[in-house]
Structures are given as C-alpha cells and as structure tokens.
C-alpha cells in the first residue's frame, strides 16, 4: 500500500525532520499539532490546535467529522480539569456533537515552554 507523506507549512508547520501527516489507503494520520508559540490560556490553545487540525483536513478535502481518534497531551492535568467547562465548550463547538474517542495524557513538557497542549488525530475517509 502506498504511503503519502504530507506537510502544510501555511497551516501547521512542523518543527523538525518529520511529516505533519501520512495518507495510507483511506486513513489519514496526523502528527501532534499545537498552538505554536502562543502564550494564550489553555482553552484558547485547544481551540487554536483544533483549528489547525481542521485546516489540514480541509486542505485534503476532509472534515473534522472524518476524525475517528484523538490523542491529547497536556502539560498540566490540574489546569485541564480547572478549565474543563471552557475546554468542553471548544470541543462542542468544533465537533458539533460527533465526538471522536480522545485519550488525554499528562506529560512533563512539550517542544516549547509556552505549549500547554498537543493533539494528534487519525481520520478515515
């Protein structure tokens, strides 16, 4: 099966020697996206990150509804819990009631100190 490695420098640039996404058959695997060097509060970083994911999907002719799995890495689980209502509002707005499974993993740090959240996605079309 052919693999197509993809990058989207105008939507979600990568920070190193890796691809933003890989298409394999009818499956689209996206590397973790972040809000970049934004110093915005956590709920805003979640929105910025999901908007990048949405933009990449739309560049491929896909939509947020094609996501079948998310993995979310967060640097402060307590901050995530404290902002739960605002974060849930973002997910409700973006996914419109069709919520993919989402595994949340607490981690010590992400690539930049300003990054509070990183989300990777798998879509099927």
C-alpha positions as CSV (number, residue, x, y, z in Angstrom):
1,X,0.0,0.0,0.0
2,X,1.3,3.4,-0.9
3,X,2.1,6.0,1.7
4,X,1.9,9.7,1.0
5,X,3.8,11.9,3.4
6,X,2.4,15.5,3.7
7,X,3.3,18.9,5.1
8,X,1.3,22.1,5.4
9,X,3.7,24.9,6.1
10,X,1.0,27.6,5.8
11,X,-1.4,25.8,8.2
12,X,0.5,23.7,10.7
13,X,4.3,23.9,10.1
14,X,6.5,21.2,11.6
15,X,9.4,21.9,13.9
16,X,11.8,19.3,12.6
17,X,12.5,16.4,10.3
18,X,9.1,14.8,10.2
19,X,5.9,15.0,8.3
20,X,2.7,16.6,9.5
21,X,0.6,13.7,8.1
22,X,0.7,10.4,6.3
23,X,-2.1,9.1,4.0
24,X,-2.3,5.4,3.8
25,X,-5.2,4.0,1.8
26,X,-8.3,5.7,3.2
27,X,-6.6,6.6,6.5
28,X,-5.0,9.9,7.4
29,X,-2.6,10.0,10.4
30,X,-1.7,13.5,11.7
31,X,1.2,14.2,13.9
32,X,0.5,16.2,17.0
33,X,-0.5,19.8,16.4
34,X,0.0,22.7,18.9
35,X,-0.9,26.3,19.2
36,X,2.8,27.1,18.3
37,X,4.5,29.7,20.4
38,X,1.1,31.1,21.6
39,X,1.1,32.2,25.2
40,X,-2.8,32.1,25.2
41,X,-4.7,30.4,28.0
42,X,-5.2,26.6,27.8
43,X,-8.8,26.7,26.3
44,X,-7.6,29.1,23.6
45,X,-4.6,26.9,22.8
46,X,-7.0,23.9,22.5
47,X,-9.1,25.9,20.0
48,X,-6.1,27.1,18.0
49,X,-4.8,23.5,17.9
50,X,-8.1,22.0,16.7
51,X,-8.5,24.8,14.1
52,X,-5.1,23.8,12.7
53,X,-6.2,20.2,12.6
54,X,-9.4,21.3,10.9
55,X,-7.4,23.3,8.3
56,X,-5.1,20.4,7.4
57,X,-8.1,18.1,7.0
58,X,-9.9,20.7,4.8
59,X,-6.7,21.0,2.7
60,X,-7.1,17.3,2.0
61,X,-10.8,17.6,1.2
62,X,-11.7,16.0,4.5
63,X,-13.6,17.5,7.5
64,X,-13.4,17.4,11.3
65,X,-16.2,14.8,11.1
66,X,-13.8,12.3,9.5
67,X,-11.7,12.1,12.7
68,X,-12.0,8.7,14.3
69,X,-9.4,9.1,17.1
70,X,-7.6,11.9,19.0
71,X,-4.8,11.7,21.4
72,X,-4.3,14.8,23.6
73,X,-1.1,15.6,25.5
74,X,-1.4,18.2,28.2
75,X,1.4,19.6,30.4
76,X,-0.9,20.3,33.5
77,X,-3.7,17.9,34.1
78,X,-4.9,20.1,37.0
79,X,-5.1,23.1,34.7
80,X,-7.1,21.0,32.2
81,X,-9.6,20.0,34.9
82,X,-9.9,23.6,36.2
83,X,-10.7,24.7,32.7
84,X,-13.0,21.7,31.9
85,X,-16.1,23.7,31.1
86,X,-14.3,26.1,28.7
87,X,-12.4,23.2,27.0
88,X,-15.6,21.2,26.6
89,X,-17.3,24.2,25.0
90,X,-14.4,24.3,22.5
91,X,-14.9,20.6,21.7
92,X,-18.7,21.1,21.4
93,X,-18.2,24.0,19.0
94,X,-15.7,22.2,16.8
95,X,-17.2,18.7,16.7
96,X,-20.9,19.6,16.8
97,X,-22.0,16.5,18.8
98,X,-19.9,14.0,16.9
99,X,-17.1,13.5,19.4
100,X,-14.2,11.1,18.5
101,X,-12.6,9.0,21.2
102,X,-9.9,11.1,22.9
103,X,-7.2,9.8,25.1
104,X,-5.7,12.5,27.3
105,X,-2.1,12.0,28.5
106,X,-0.4,14.2,31.1
107,X,3.2,14.9,30.2
108,X,6.0,16.9,31.8
109,X,6.6,19.3,28.8
110,X,6.1,19.8,25.1
111,X,8.5,21.2,22.5
112,X,8.3,24.8,23.6
113,X,7.7,26.1,27.2
114,X,4.6,28.1,26.0
115,X,2.9,24.9,24.7
116,X,0.2,23.6,27.1
117,X,-1.5,21.1,24.7
118,X,-0.7,18.9,21.7
119,X,-3.3,16.9,19.8
120,X,-2.8,14.2,17.2
121,X,-5.6,12.9,15.0
122,X,-6.5,9.9,12.9
123,X,-9.1,10.4,10.2
124,X,-10.8,7.8,7.9
125,X,-12.5,8.8,4.6
